[in-house]
């Protein structure tokens, strides 16, 4: 303490340094390429001449969505009926299931 009872900070020093100058250059991603591949599997003509196809269910699918893809409208009942051997409920399909897609009128 100083003689007048107040703290003496006269010998305190401060400094600031930046790491900006020491930071490495930004990464160069100019040679990075990307691609997208579908996990959808469609086997054309897999029904032995009946016009039937097959489709492997992926995450996010439902029978209406699959029907719209193949038939242009969400008429899911023919797909459900063709797969009654593995489906008990039209709302319960799972990724990896291979469904028969019958020809549609």
Secondary structure, DSSP 8 states (H G I E B T S, - for coil): --TTSS---TT-------STTTS------TT----------EETTTTTTS--EEEE--TT--HHHHHHHHHSS---HHHHHHTTTT-S-TT---TT-EEEE----
